[in-house]
C-alpha cells in the first residue's frame, strides 16, 4: 500500500509539473497590444486576433510572460491580395543588445506572386543567419500552423508540422546558442517596403489598405521563465520537461524526409551559401551538421 501511495504521489507531482509547463495562452489572457491599439482586435472568444496596417500605423502584440524551451505555435492567415511591402512577423525575442531571437517573417508580394517566408536566429545579439522559402500553398486562403520548437539541443521551425529548418546547439565548440535568456512572443504587421519586396523595389499600394492579418489559437507548451533559475530547471531532463526527451533531440527519419522535400523544392536563400555576402568568411555552424 505504501509503495502504491508513493507511486500515485509521484504521478501527481509529475502531472502537476507538466501542467505548469503548459501555459494557458489564449490571446486575450496571455498577450497585450503594445503598438497600434486602434488597429488591433481580440475576438470575444479570446482565441482570435486581427492586426491591421494602414497609412497611419501598423499594429503588434506581445506576450505577457517569457519562456525558455518548449513549443510556441500559432495559426496565421496572411494578408490577401496585393501585400507587397508589408511584413507579418511572428517571433520570439529577449531584450537588450545581447538579445536572442527566433523569427518567422512573411514578406508580402504583388497579387498572385508567392509569399516569402523569412527565417532568422539571433544569439547574443548576432543575427545574419537568414534562410528563405516560398510557400507551397496559398497562405491567405486559410489558417496554417507555424511552430517554433526550442530545446537545449536544437531549434526547429515547422509549417503545418513539416520542419523547414534546424539550428543545432554547438555551444561547446564556441558557437552561441539561445539557452540562457527567456523570450517573449511577438506578432506584428508593419510597413517594410524599404526592403521586404524585391529588396524594396516594390512599394506598398495604399489603395489596397487596410491590410489585415488574422491569428488564431496561440499556444505555448513551454517552460515559463522565472529568471536565471529557469536556465537549469527548464533544461533538466525530467518527465515534466517533455522537450528534453531524446525524441526531440533530433528529427526522425520521416521528418528529415519532409524537410528535405521543402528545402529541395522551396528554399530560395541560405546564408550558408552566400559566399559573396560574407567574403568567404562563413559562419562556423555552416560547416556543422544541422540535421
N, C-alpha and C positions, 0 to 999 in steps of 0.2 A: 504493500500500500504506500509506504514512504517513497519508494522508487517511482511509483506511478504519479504521486503528487509532485515529485521533483520534475518529472518529465513534462507534466502539464504546465507547471510553473515556467519551465524553460521555453515551452512553445508559446506561452502567453507573452513572455518578455520579448521573444523574437518577433511575434506578430505585432506587438506594440511598437517595437523599434522600426519595423518595416513600415507601419502606418505613418510614423513620424517622418520617414524619408519620402513619402508621397505627399507633396504639398498641395493642398486644395488650391486650385489655380484658375478658377473662373475669372474672366477678365475683370468683372466688377469687384470681385473680392481681392484680387491679387495684383492688379495694375492700376495706375492712375495716369491721367493725361498730364504730360509735362511740357507740351507745346501745342499751340493751336487749339485751345479748348473749344472754340466756336466751330471747329472743323472736325471734331471727334465725337462719336456717339457710341455709347454702350447700349446694347439692346436690353429690354426689360428682363429677358431670361438670364442675363448675366453671362451668357456663353458667346455672344456675338459682339463684334466691334467693327466700326466703319471709320476709316481715315479718309480725309478729303484734302485735296490740293487745288487751290485756285490762285489768281494773281495776287491775292492779299497775303496768303500764308499756306504752309503745309501743316502737318499735324503729326503727333507722336505720342506714344505711351511708354511707360517704364514700370517694371515690376517693383512692388513694394519691398520685397526681400531679395537677397542674393543667394546663390547656390554654388556648390563646388562638387562636381561629379554627378552623373545621372543622365537622364534623357529629357530634353526640352522639346516639345512638339507643338505644332500649330497647323491648323488648316487655313489656307490662304487662297483667295480668288483675286487675281491681279487686275489692274486697270485695263478695261477693254478698249478696243478701237485704237485711235492714234495716241499712243502713250509715249511717243518719242520725247526724250529729255527728262522724263520722270524716273525716279528710283523708289521702289518699295523695298524697305530694309527690314530685316529680322535678324537679330544678332544678340550675342552675349558679350558683356564687357564689364571690366572693373574700371577703376578711375585712376587718374594720375599719369605722370609722364612715363612711368614704367608699367603701364596697364597691359592686361591680357585681353584678347578679344577673339571671338569666333563668329564669322559673318556668313549670312546669306544676303545678297543684294540682287534685286531683279531689275534689270536695265530695260526700260521701255523702248518701243520701236514704232515705226510707222505701221499703219494698218496692214495686216496680212503678212508682216515680217515677223520672224520668231523672236520671242523674248530671249535675252541672255541672262543666265544665272551666274553671278559673280561671287566666288567664294574666296575667303581670305582668313588668315590666322595671324594674330599678333602675340608675341611673347616678350614680356619685359619692355614693351613699347616699340618693338621692332616688327614691322609687317612685310610688305612687298613679297607676299607668298600667294599671289593670285592664281587661281585656276578658274576657267570659264567654260560654260557649256550652253549649247542650245537645248531647249526643252523638246521632248518627243511627243508633246501633246499641247493642246491649247489651254494655257493656264488661266485664261479669262472666262472660259465657258463653265467651269465648275471649281469647287474647292479641291485642293490637293494637299497632302500631308508633307510637311517639311520638318525634319527632325535633326537635332544636333545631339549626338550621343558622345559623352565625355567621361572618361575614366582615367585612372592613373597610368594606363598603358597606351591609350590612343584616343584620338578624336575622330569621329566618323560623321560625315554629312549624308543624310538619307533624303530621298524624294520618293514618296509613296512606298516606303520600305525597301527601296533599291539604293544601295550605297553608291555614292558617286566619287567620294574622296576619303582618304585616310591620312592622318598626321600622327606618326608614332612617337613615343617617348624615347628619345636618345639623350636624356639629360646626363647620364653617366659618361657620355662621350663629349660633353661640353656644349650640347645643343639645347637651348632653353625650351621648356615645355610648360604649358599653363596648369600648374598644380599647387600654387601657393596663394592664390587670390580668389575670393568669392566674386562671382559675376552676376549682375542683374540682367534681365531680359528686356530688350527694347524692340519696338516696331515703329516705323515711321514712313511717311510718304512725303517726298520733298522734290524741289526743283534742282536738278543736277545737269541742266542742259549745257553746262560748260565742259562736260566730259562724258556723260552717260551714253549718248547715242552717236556712234561713229566718231568717237573722240571729241565730241562737242560740235561737230559739223551740222547736226540736225537739232534745231531748237524746238522748244515747246510751242505748240499751236494753241494759244489760249482760247481760240474759238471752240476748242474741244472741251474746255473746262466746264464744270468741275470734274476733276479726275478722282475716282473713288476706288479704293482697295478695301476688300472685305476680309475679315478674320473671324475664325470660329474655333472653338474647343481648344483653348490654350491649356496645356497640361505640363506639369513639371514633376516628373517622377525622379526627384533629385534630392541631394543632401543639402539641408538648409545651412547656410553659412552663419556661424555664430562667433566669428573671429578666428584668430590663429589656431585655437584648439581644434577647429574643424579640419585643418590640414591633415592631421594624422587620423582623427576619428573617422572622417569620411573616406579615407584611403585604406583603412584597415580591412582585412578580409574577414567578413562575418556574414551570416545569412541576411542580416538587415541591409548590408551594403551589397545589394544584388549585382551592382555594376562592376564589382571587383571579382566576380566569379570568373573562372578560367574560360567559360563560354564566351565572355565578352572581351577577352584579351586579344583575340584575333578573329577576323572574318572566317566563316565557314567556307567550304569549297563552293557551295551553291551561291553564297553571297559574293564570293570572288568572281564567279562567272557572270553574275548580274552586273557587277561593277565594270568588268572588262567590256561587256556589251555597251554600257553607257559611254565609257571613255573611248572606245574604238570608234563609235559612231557619232558622238555628240560633243566631244571635247574640242574646244576651239582655241584655248590658250593654256599654257602651262609654264609657270615661271622657271621651272627647272630646265626648260628647253630654250629659254630666251637668252642665248649667249651674248647677243649684241647688246641687250639692255644692261647686262651686268659685266660687260667687258671680259667675259670668260671666267669671272670670279663667282662661280655658282655657290649657292647656299650649301652648307655641308650636308644637310639632310637629303639633298638631291642625289647623293651618292650612297644612300642607305635604302634598304628595302622598306617600303611603307606598308606593303600588303601582307 
